[in-house]
């Protein structure tokens, strides 16, 4: 694999981490802000799988901005995958 492709894949791997962290931050902002009342039903140690769509109807300006950025990030990541034909094997490869 040439060095350029390697750097693109490494960048994409980093963006995956950013993507995951941004989703966590969006949920945290939402659950301490507009959705704080809902947050009170959870007990310490409870687990729940949030979906970004649960926050899309928000009136919170900050959440709207973060969700917009999240969507742009996903679009850019999809473009990188398509343009560079990045596969699951590329992402699982630990050699770079």
Phi and psi restraints in degrees (range 20) as a CNS / XPLOR table:
assign (resid 1 and name C) (resid 2 and name N)
       (resid 2 and name CA) (resid 2 and name C) 1.0 -77.4 20.0 2
assign (resid 2 and name N) (resid 2 and name CA)
       (resid 2 and name C) (resid 3 and name N) 1.0 160.1 20.0 2
assign (resid 2 and name C) (resid 3 and name N)
       (resid 3 and name CA) (resid 3 and name C) 1.0 -61.0 20.0 2
assign (resid 3 and name N) (resid 3 and name CA)
       (resid 3 and name C) (resid 4 and name N) 1.0 -38.1 20.0 2
assign (resid 3 and name C) (resid 4 and name N)
       (resid 4 and name CA) (resid 4 and name C) 1.0 -61.6 20.0 2
assign (resid 4 and name N) (resid 4 and name CA)
       (resid 4 and name C) (resid 5 and name N) 1.0 -49.5 20.0 2
assign (resid 4 and name C) (resid 5 and name N)
       (resid 5 and name CA) (resid 5 and name C) 1.0 -61.5 20.0 2
assign (resid 5 and name N) (resid 5 and name CA)
       (resid 5 and name C) (resid 6 and name N) 1.0 -40.2 20.0 2
assign (resid 5 and name C) (resid 6 and name N)
       (resid 6 and name CA) (resid 6 and name C) 1.0 -57.8 20.0 2
assign (resid 6 and name N) (resid 6 and name CA)
       (resid 6 and name C) (resid 7 and name N) 1.0 -45.2 20.0 2
assign (resid 6 and name C) (resid 7 and name N)
       (resid 7 and name CA) (resid 7 and name C) 1.0 -66.0 20.0 2
assign (resid 7 and name N) (resid 7 and name CA)
       (resid 7 and name C) (resid 8 and name N) 1.0 -37.7 20.0 2
assign (resid 7 and name C) (resid 8 and name N)
       (resid 8 and name CA) (resid 8 and name C) 1.0 -62.7 20.0 2
assign (resid 8 and name N) (resid 8 and name CA)
       (resid 8 and name C) (resid 9 and name N) 1.0 -44.9 20.0 2
assign (resid 8 and name C) (resid 9 and name N)
       (resid 9 and name CA) (resid 9 and name C) 1.0 -66.5 20.0 2
assign (resid 9 and name N) (resid 9 and name CA)
       (resid 9 and name C) (resid 10 and name N) 1.0 -41.7 20.0 2
assign (resid 9 and name C) (resid 10 and name N)
       (resid 10 and name CA) (resid 10 and name C) 1.0 -60.9 20.0 2
assign (resid 10 and name N) (resid 10 and name CA)
       (resid 10 and name C) (resid 11 and name N) 1.0 -41.0 20.0 2
assign (resid 10 and name C) (resid 11 and name N)
       (resid 11 and name CA) (resid 11 and name C) 1.0 -63.6 20.0 2
assign (resid 11 and name N) (resid 11 and name CA)
       (resid 11 and name C) (resid 12 and name N) 1.0 -43.3 20.0 2
assign (resid 11 and name C) (resid 12 and name N)
       (resid 12 and name CA) (resid 12 and name C) 1.0 -62.4 20.0 2
assign (resid 12 and name N) (resid 12 and name CA)
       (resid 12 and name C) (resid 13 and name N) 1.0 -42.5 20.0 2
assign (resid 12 and name C) (resid 13 and name N)
       (resid 13 and name CA) (resid 13 and name C) 1.0 -59.1 20.0 2
assign (resid 13 and name N) (resid 13 and name CA)
       (resid 13 and name C) (resid 14 and name N) 1.0 -40.4 20.0 2
assign (resid 13 and name C) (resid 14 and name N)
       (resid 14 and name CA) (resid 14 and name C) 1.0 -64.9 20.0 2
assign (resid 14 and name N) (resid 14 and name CA)
       (resid 14 and name C) (resid 15 and name N) 1.0 -42.0 20.0 2
assign (resid 14 and name C) (resid 15 and name N)
       (resid 15 and name CA) (resid 15 and name C) 1.0 -62.9 20.0 2
assign (resid 15 and name N) (resid 15 and name CA)
       (resid 15 and name C) (resid 16 and name N) 1.0 -32.3 20.0 2
assign (resid 15 and name C) (resid 16 and name N)
       (resid 16 and name CA) (resid 16 and name C) 1.0 -60.9 20.0 2
assign (resid 16 and name N) (resid 16 and name CA)
       (resid 16 and name C) (resid 17 and name N) 1.0 -40.9 20.0 2
assign (resid 16 and name C) (resid 17 and name N)
       (resid 17 and name CA) (resid 17 and name C) 1.0 -66.7 20.0 2
assign (resid 17 and name N) (resid 17 and name CA)
       (resid 17 and name C) (resid 18 and name N) 1.0 -41.5 20.0 2
assign (resid 17 and name C) (resid 18 and name N)
       (resid 18 and name CA) (resid 18 and name C) 1.0 -62.7 20.0 2
assign (resid 18 and name N) (resid 18 and name CA)
       (resid 18 and name C) (resid 19 and name N) 1.0 -43.0 20.0 2
assign (resid 18 and name C) (resid 19 and name N)
       (resid 19 and name CA) (resid 19 and name C) 1.0 -56.9 20.0 2
assign (resid 19 and name N) (resid 19 and name CA)
       (resid 19 and name C) (resid 20 and name N) 1.0 -48.1 20.0 2
assign (resid 19 and name C) (resid 20 and name N)
       (resid 20 and name CA) (resid 20 and name C) 1.0 -65.2 20.0 2
assign (resid 20 and name N) (resid 20 and name CA)
       (resid 20 and name C) (resid 21 and name N) 1.0 -43.8 20.0 2
assign (resid 20 and name C) (resid 21 and name N)
       (resid 21 and name CA) (resid 21 and name C) 1.0 -65.6 20.0 2
assign (resid 21 and name N) (resid 21 and name CA)
       (resid 21 and name C) (resid 22 and name N) 1.0 -40.2 20.0 2
assign (resid 21 and name C) (resid 22 and name N)
       (resid 22 and name CA) (resid 22 and name C) 1.0 -63.7 20.0 2
assign (resid 22 and name N) (resid 22 and name CA)
       (resid 22 and name C) (resid 23 and name N) 1.0 -41.2 20.0 2
assign (resid 22 and name C) (resid 23 and name N)
       (resid 23 and name CA) (resid 23 and name C) 1.0 -60.7 20.0 2
assign (resid 23 and name N) (resid 23 and name CA)
       (resid 23 and name C) (resid 24 and name N) 1.0 -43.3 20.0 2
assign (resid 23 and name C) (resid 24 and name N)
       (resid 24 and name CA) (resid 24 and name C) 1.0 -61.1 20.0 2
assign (resid 24 and name N) (resid 24 and name CA)
       (resid 24 and name C) (resid 25 and name N) 1.0 -43.8 20.0 2
assign (resid 24 and name C) (resid 25 and name N)
       (resid 25 and name CA) (resid 25 and name C) 1.0 -64.4 20.0 2
assign (resid 25 and name N) (resid 25 and name CA)
       (resid 25 and name C) (resid 26 and name N) 1.0 -39.9 20.0 2
assign (resid 25 and name C) (resid 26 and name N)
       (resid 26 and name CA) (resid 26 and name C) 1.0 -61.2 20.0 2
assign (resid 26 and name N) (resid 26 and name CA)
       (resid 26 and name C) (resid 27 and name N) 1.0 -45.8 20.0 2
assign (resid 26 and name C) (resid 27 and name N)
       (resid 27 and name CA) (resid 27 and name C) 1.0 -62.4 20.0 2
assign (resid 27 and name N) (resid 27 and name CA)
       (resid 27 and name C) (resid 28 and name N) 1.0 -44.3 20.0 2
assign (resid 27 and name C) (resid 28 and name N)
       (resid 28 and name CA) (resid 28 and name C) 1.0 -62.7 20.0 2
assign (resid 28 and name N) (resid 28 and name CA)
       (resid 28 and name C) (resid 29 and name N) 1.0 -42.7 20.0 2
assign (resid 28 and name C) (resid 29 and name N)
       (resid 29 and name CA) (resid 29 and name C) 1.0 -63.5 20.0 2
assign (resid 29 and name N) (resid 29 and name CA)
       (resid 29 and name C) (resid 30 and name N) 1.0 -45.6 20.0 2
assign (resid 29 and name C) (resid 30 and name N)
       (resid 30 and name CA) (resid 30 and name C) 1.0 -62.2 20.0 2
assign (resid 30 and name N) (resid 30 and name CA)
       (resid 30 and name C) (resid 31 and name N) 1.0 -42.2 20.0 2
assign (resid 30 and name C) (resid 31 and name N)
       (resid 31 and name CA) (resid 31 and name C) 1.0 -78.4 20.0 2
assign (resid 31 and name N) (resid 31 and name CA)
       (resid 31 and name C) (resid 32 and name N) 1.0 -12.9 20.0 2
assign (resid 31 and name C) (resid 32 and name N)
       (resid 32 and name CA) (resid 32 and name C) 1.0 -104.5 20.0 2
assign (resid 32 and name N) (resid 32 and name CA)
       (resid 32 and name C) (resid 33 and name N) 1.0 -6.6 20.0 2
assign (resid 32 and name C) (resid 33 and name N)
       (resid 33 and name CA) (resid 33 and name C) 1.0 -112.9 20.0 2
assign (resid 33 and name N) (resid 33 and name CA)
       (resid 33 and name C) (resid 34 and name N) 1.0 -110.7 20.0 2
assign (resid 33 and name C) (resid 34 and name N)
       (resid 34 and name CA) (resid 34 and name C) 1.0 -57.2 20.0 2
assign (resid 34 and name N) (resid 34 and name CA)
       (resid 34 and name C) (resid 35 and name N) 1.0 -32.6 20.0 2
assign (resid 34 and name C) (resid 35 and name N)
       (resid 35 and name CA) (resid 35 and name C) 1.0 -104.0 20.0 2
assign (resid 35 and name N) (resid 35 and name CA)
       (resid 35 and name C) (resid 36 and name N) 1.0 23.3 20.0 2
assign (resid 35 and name C) (resid 36 and name N)
       (resid 36 and name CA) (resid 36 and name C) 1.0 -60.6 20.0 2
assign (resid 36 and name N) (resid 36 and name CA)
       (resid 36 and name C) (resid 37 and name N) 1.0 -35.0 20.0 2
assign (resid 36 and name C) (resid 37 and name N)
       (resid 37 and name CA) (resid 37 and name C) 1.0 -62.9 20.0 2
assign (resid 37 and name N) (resid 37 and name CA)
       (resid 37 and name C) (resid 38 and name N) 1.0 -40.2 20.0 2
assign (resid 37 and name C) (resid 38 and name N)
       (resid 38 and name CA) (resid 38 and name C) 1.0 -64.9 20.0 2
assign (resid 38 and name N) (resid 38 and name CA)
       (resid 38 and name C) (resid 39 and name N) 1.0 -36.1 20.0 2
assign (resid 38 and name C) (resid 39 and name N)
       (resid 39 and name CA) (resid 39 and name C) 1.0 -61.2 20.0 2
assign (resid 39 and name N) (resid 39 and name CA)
       (resid 39 and name C) (resid 40 and name N) 1.0 -25.6 20.0 2
assign (resid 39 and name C) (resid 40 and name N)
       (resid 40 and name CA) (resid 40 and name C) 1.0 -69.9 20.0 2
assign (resid 40 and name N) (resid 40 and name CA)
       (resid 40 and name C) (resid 41 and name N) 1.0 -17.3 20.0 2
assign (resid 40 and name C) (resid 41 and name N)
       (resid 41 and name CA) (resid 41 and name C) 1.0 -79.6 20.0 2
assign (resid 41 and name N) (resid 41 and name CA)
       (resid 41 and name C) (resid 42 and name N) 1.0 -13.8 20.0 2
assign (resid 41 and name C) (resid 42 and name N)
       (resid 42 and name CA) (resid 42 and name C) 1.0 -87.3 20.0 2
assign (resid 42 and name N) (resid 42 and name CA)
       (resid 42 and name C) (resid 43 and name N) 1.0 137.9 20.0 2
assign (resid 42 and name C) (resid 43 and name N)
       (resid 43 and name CA) (resid 43 and name C) 1.0 -97.1 20.0 2
assign (resid 43 and name N) (resid 43 and name CA)
       (resid 43 and name C) (resid 44 and name N) 1.0 155.2 20.0 2
assign (resid 43 and name C) (resid 44 and name N)
       (resid 44 and name CA) (resid 44 and name C) 1.0 -55.1 20.0 2
assign (resid 44 and name N) (resid 44 and name CA)
       (resid 44 and name C) (resid 45 and name N) 1.0 131.8 20.0 2
assign (resid 44 and name C) (resid 45 and name N)
       (resid 45 and name CA) (resid 45 and name C) 1.0 94.3 20.0 2
assign (resid 45 and name N) (resid 45 and name CA)
       (resid 45 and name C) (resid 46 and name N) 1.0 -13.4 20.0 2
assign (resid 45 and name C) (resid 46 and name N)
       (resid 46 and name CA) (resid 46 and name C) 1.0 -64.7 20.0 2
assign (resid 46 and name N) (resid 46 and name CA)
       (resid 46 and name C) (resid 47 and name N) 1.0 149.1 20.0 2
assign (resid 46 and name C) (resid 47 and name N)
       (resid 47 and name CA) (resid 47 and name C) 1.0 -123.4 20.0 2
assign (resid 47 and name N) (resid 47 and name CA)
       (resid 47 and name C) (resid 48 and name N) 1.0 146.2 20.0 2
assign (resid 47 and name C) (resid 48 and name N)
       (resid 48 and name CA) (resid 48 and name C) 1.0 -154.2 20.0 2
assign (resid 48 and name N) (resid 48 and name CA)
       (resid 48 and name C) (resid 49 and name N) 1.0 136.0 20.0 2
assign (resid 48 and name C) (resid 49 and name N)
       (resid 49 and name CA) (resid 49 and name C) 1.0 -93.1 20.0 2
assign (resid 49 and name N) (resid 49 and name CA)
       (resid 49 and name C) (resid 50 and name N) 1.0 107.1 20.0 2
assign (resid 49 and name C) (resid 50 and name N)
       (resid 50 and name CA) (resid 50 and name C) 1.0 -82.0 20.0 2
assign (resid 50 and name N) (resid 50 and name CA)
       (resid 50 and name C) (resid 51 and name N) 1.0 151.9 20.0 2
assign (resid 50 and name C) (resid 51 and name N)
       (resid 51 and name CA) (resid 51 and name C) 1.0 -122.4 20.0 2
assign (resid 51 and name N) (resid 51 and name CA)
       (resid 51 and name C) (resid 52 and name N) 1.0 136.8 20.0 2
assign (resid 51 and name C) (resid 52 and name N)
       (resid 52 and name CA) (resid 52 and name C) 1.0 -56.3 20.0 2
assign (resid 52 and name N) (resid 52 and name CA)
       (resid 52 and name C) (resid 53 and name N) 1.0 -31.7 20.0 2
assign (resid 52 and name C) (resid 53 and name N)
       (resid 53 and name CA) (resid 53 and name C) 1.0 -59.8 20.0 2
assign (resid 53 and name N) (resid 53 and name CA)
       (resid 53 and name C) (resid 54 and name N) 1.0 -24.8 20.0 2
assign (resid 53 and name C) (resid 54 and name N)
       (resid 54 and name CA) (resid 54 and name C) 1.0 -65.9 20.0 2
assign (resid 54 and name N) (resid 54 and name CA)
       (resid 54 and name C) (resid 55 and name N) 1.0 -17.6 20.0 2
assign (resid 54 and name C) (resid 55 and name N)
       (resid 55 and name CA) (resid 55 and name C) 1.0 -108.1 20.0 2
assign (resid 55 and name N) (resid 55 and name CA)
       (resid 55 and name C) (resid 56 and name N) 1.0 -3.4 20.0 2
assign (resid 55 and name C) (resid 56 and name N)
       (resid 56 and name CA) (resid 56 and name C) 1.0 -67.2 20.0 2
assign (resid 56 and name N) (resid 56 and name CA)
       (resid 56 and name C) (resid 57 and name N) 1.0 -26.6 20.0 2
assign (resid 56 and name C) (resid 57 and name N)
       (resid 57 and name CA) (resid 57 and name C) 1.0 -87.4 20.0 2
assign (resid 57 and name N) (resid 57 and name CA)
       (resid 57 and name C) (resid 58 and name N) 1.0 15.1 20.0 2
assign (resid 57 and name C) (resid 58 and name N)
       (resid 58 and name CA) (resid 58 and name C) 1.0 -64.2 20.0 2
assign (resid 58 and name N) (resid 58 and name CA)
       (resid 58 and name C) (resid 59 and name N) 1.0 151.2 20.0 2
assign (resid 58 and name C) (resid 59 and name N)
       (resid 59 and name CA) (resid 59 and name C) 1.0 -98.5 20.0 2
assign (resid 59 and name N) (resid 59 and name CA)
       (resid 59 and name C) (resid 60 and name N) 1.0 -7.7 20.0 2
assign (resid 59 and name C) (resid 60 and name N)
       (resid 60 and name CA) (resid 60 and name C) 1.0 -72.9 20.0 2
assign (resid 60 and name N) (resid 60 and name CA)
       (resid 60 and name C) (resid 61 and name N) 1.0 118.3 20.0 2
assign (resid 60 and name C) (resid 61 and name N)
       (resid 61 and name CA) (resid 61 and name C) 1.0 -59.7 20.0 2
assign (resid 61 and name N) (resid 61 and name CA)
       (resid 61 and name C) (resid 62 and name N) 1.0 -41.6 20.0 2
assign (resid 61 and name C) (resid 62 and name N)
       (resid 62 and name CA) (resid 62 and name C) 1.0 -64.1 20.0 2
assign (resid 62 and name N) (resid 62 and name CA)
       (resid 62 and name C) (resid 63 and name N) 1.0 -42.8 20.0 2
assign (resid 62 and name C) (resid 63 and name N)
       (resid 63 and name CA) (resid 63 and name C) 1.0 -63.0 20.0 2
assign (resid 63 and name N) (resid 63 and name CA)
       (resid 63 and name C) (resid 64 and name N) 1.0 -41.0 20.0 2
assign (resid 63 and name C) (resid 64 and name N)
       (resid 64 and name CA) (resid 64 and name C) 1.0 -58.8 20.0 2
assign (resid 64 and name N) (resid 64 and name CA)
       (resid 64 and name C) (resid 65 and name N) 1.0 -43.3 20.0 2
assign (resid 64 and name C) (resid 65 and name N)
       (resid 65 and name CA) (resid 65 and name C) 1.0 -64.0 20.0 2
assign (resid 65 and name N) (resid 65 and name CA)
       (resid 65 and name C) (resid 66 and name N) 1.0 -46.0 20.0 2
assign (resid 65 and name C) (resid 66 and name N)
       (resid 66 and name CA) (resid 66 and name C) 1.0 -64.4 20.0 2
assign (resid 66 and name N) (resid 66 and name CA)
       (resid 66 and name C) (resid 67 and name N) 1.0 -41.1 20.0 2
assign (resid 66 and name C) (resid 67 and name N)
       (resid 67 and name CA) (resid 67 and name C) 1.0 -66.2 20.0 2
assign (resid 67 and name N) (resid 67 and name CA)
       (resid 67 and name C) (resid 68 and name N) 1.0 -39.3 20.0 2
assign (resid 67 and name C) (resid 68 and name N)
       (resid 68 and name CA) (resid 68 and name C) 1.0 -60.9 20.0 2
assign (resid 68 and name N) (resid 68 and name CA)
       (resid 68 and name C) (resid 69 and name N) 1.0 -42.7 20.0 2
assign (resid 68 and name C) (resid 69 and name N)
       (resid 69 and name CA) (resid 69 and name C) 1.0 -64.9 20.0 2
assign (resid 69 and name N) (resid 69 and name CA)
       (resid 69 and name C) (resid 70 and name N) 1.0 -41.5 20.0 2
assign (resid 69 and name C) (resid 70 and name N)
       (resid 70 and name CA) (resid 70 and name C) 1.0 -58.4 20.0 2
assign (resid 70 and name N) (resid 70 and name CA)
       (resid 70 and name C) (resid 71 and name N) 1.0 -45.7 20.0 2
assign (resid 70 and name C) (resid 71 and name N)
       (resid 71 and name CA) (resid 71 and name C) 1.0 -63.3 20.0 2
assign (resid 71 and name N) (resid 71 and name CA)
       (resid 71 and name C) (resid 72 and name N) 1.0 -41.5 20.0 2
assign (resid 71 and name C) (resid 72 and name N)
       (resid 72 and name CA) (resid 72 and name C) 1.0 -63.1 20.0 2
assign (resid 72 and name N) (resid 72 and name CA)
       (resid 72 and name C) (resid 73 and name N) 1.0 -41.4 20.0 2
assign (resid 72 and name C) (resid 73 and name N)
       (resid 73 and name CA) (resid 73 and name C) 1.0 -61.2 20.0 2
assign (resid 73 and name N) (resid 73 and name CA)
       (resid 73 and name C) (resid 74 and name N) 1.0 -44.9 20.0 2
assign (resid 73 and name C) (resid 74 and name N)
       (resid 74 and name CA) (resid 74 and name C) 1.0 -61.6 20.0 2
assign (resid 74 and name N) (resid 74 and name CA)
       (resid 74 and name C) (resid 75 and name N) 1.0 -43.1 20.0 2
assign (resid 74 and name C) (resid 75 and name N)
       (resid 75 and name CA) (resid 75 and name C) 1.0 -61.6 20.0 2
assign (resid 75 and name N) (resid 75 and name CA)
       (resid 75 and name C) (resid 76 and name N) 1.0 -43.7 20.0 2
assign (resid 75 and name C) (resid 76 and name N)
       (resid 76 and name CA) (resid 76 and name C) 1.0 -64.7 20.0 2
assign (resid 76 and name N) (resid 76 and name CA)
       (resid 76 and name C) (resid 77 and name N) 1.0 -41.7 20.0 2
assign (resid 76 and name C) (resid 77 and name N)
       (resid 77 and name CA) (resid 77 and name C) 1.0 -64.4 20.0 2
assign (resid 77 and name N) (resid 77 and name CA)
       (resid 77 and name C) (resid 78 and name N) 1.0 -41.5 20.0 2
assign (resid 77 and name C) (resid 78 and name N)
       (resid 78 and name CA) (resid 78 and name C) 1.0 -62.1 20.0 2
assign (resid 78 and name N) (resid 78 and name CA)
       (resid 78 and name C) (resid 79 and name N) 1.0 -39.0 20.0 2
assign (resid 78 and name C) (resid 79 and name N)
       (resid 79 and name CA) (resid 79 and name C) 1.0 -63.8 20.0 2
assign (resid 79 and name N) (resid 79 and name CA)
       (resid 79 and name C) (resid 80 and name N) 1.0 -43.5 20.0 2
assign (resid 79 and name C) (resid 80 and name N)
       (resid 80 and name CA) (resid 80 and name C) 1.0 -60.4 20.0 2
assign (resid 80 and name N) (resid 80 and name CA)
       (resid 80 and name C) (resid 81 and name N) 1.0 -41.9 20.0 2
assign (resid 80 and name C) (resid 81 and name N)
       (resid 81 and name CA) (resid 81 and name C) 1.0 -62.4 20.0 2
assign (resid 81 and name N) (resid 81 and name CA)
       (resid 81 and name C) (resid 82 and name N) 1.0 -46.5 20.0 2
assign (resid 81 and name C) (resid 82 and name N)
       (resid 82 and name CA) (resid 82 and name C) 1.0 -68.3 20.0 2
assign (resid 82 and name N) (resid 82 and name CA)
       (resid 82 and name C) (resid 83 and name N) 1.0 -46.3 20.0 2
assign (resid 82 and name C) (resid 83 and name N)
       (resid 83 and name CA) (resid 83 and name C) 1.0 -64.5 20.0 2
assign (resid 83 and name N) (resid 83 and name CA)
       (resid 83 and name C) (resid 84 and name N) 1.0 -37.8 20.0 2
assign (resid 83 and name C) (resid 84 and name N)
       (resid 84 and name CA) (resid 84 and name C) 1.0 -104.7 20.0 2
assign (resid 84 and name N) (resid 84 and name CA)
       (resid 84 and name C) (resid 85 and name N) 1.0 5.3 20.0 2
assign (resid 84 and name C) (resid 85 and name N)
       (resid 85 and name CA) (resid 85 and name C) 1.0 48.5 20.0 2
assign (resid 85 and name N) (resid 85 and name CA)
       (resid 85 and name C) (resid 86 and name N) 1.0 49.0 20.0 2
assign (resid 85 and name C) (resid 86 and name N)
       (resid 86 and name CA) (resid 86 and name C) 1.0 -74.5 20.0 2
assign (resid 86 and name N) (resid 86 and name CA)
       (resid 86 and name C) (resid 87 and name N) 1.0 130.2 20.0 2
assign (resid 86 and name C) (resid 87 and name N)
       (resid 87 and name CA) (resid 87 and name C) 1.0 -110.5 20.0 2
assign (resid 87 and name N) (resid 87 and name CA)
       (resid 87 and name C) (resid 88 and name N) 1.0 168.6 20.0 2
assign (resid 87 and name C) (resid 88 and name N)
       (resid 88 and name CA) (resid 88 and name C) 1.0 -59.1 20.0 2
assign (resid 88 and name N) (resid 88 and name CA)
       (resid 88 and name C) (resid 89 and name N) 1.0 -38.2 20.0 2
assign (resid 88 and name C) (resid 89 and name N)
       (resid 89 and name CA) (resid 89 and name C) 1.0 -60.6 20.0 2
assign (resid 89 and name N) (resid 89 and name CA)
       (resid 89 and name C) (resid 90 and name N) 1.0 -39.9 20.0 2
assign (resid 89 and name C) (resid 90 and name N)
       (resid 90 and name CA) (resid 90 and name C) 1.0 -60.5 20.0 2
assign (resid 90 and name N) (resid 90 and name CA)
       (resid 90 and name C) (resid 91 and name N) 1.0 -41.3 20.0 2
assign (resid 90 and name C) (resid 91 and name N)
       (resid 91 and name CA) (resid 91 and name C) 1.0 -74.1 20.0 2
assign (resid 91 and name N) (resid 91 and name CA)
       (resid 91 and name C) (resid 92 and name N) 1.0 -28.7 20.0 2
assign (resid 91 and name C) (resid 92 and name N)
       (resid 92 and name CA) (resid 92 and name C) 1.0 -83.4 20.0 2
assign (resid 92 and name N) (resid 92 and name CA)
       (resid 92 and name C) (resid 93 and name N) 1.0 -16.9 20.0 2
assign (resid 92 and name C) (resid 93 and name N)
       (resid 93 and name CA) (resid 93 and name C) 1.0 -65.2 20.0 2
assign (resid 93 and name N) (resid 93 and name CA)
       (resid 93 and name C) (resid 94 and name N) 1.0 118.4 20.0 2
assign (resid 93 and name C) (resid 94 and name N)
       (resid 94 and name CA) (resid 94 and name C) 1.0 -90.4 20.0 2
assign (resid 94 and name N) (resid 94 and name CA)
       (resid 94 and name C) (resid 95 and name N) 1.0 0.4 20.0 2
assign (resid 94 and name C) (resid 95 and name N)
       (resid 95 and name CA) (resid 95 and name C) 1.0 -74.2 20.0 2
assign (resid 95 and name N) (resid 95 and name CA)
       (resid 95 and name C) (resid 96 and name N) 1.0 -12.1 20.0 2
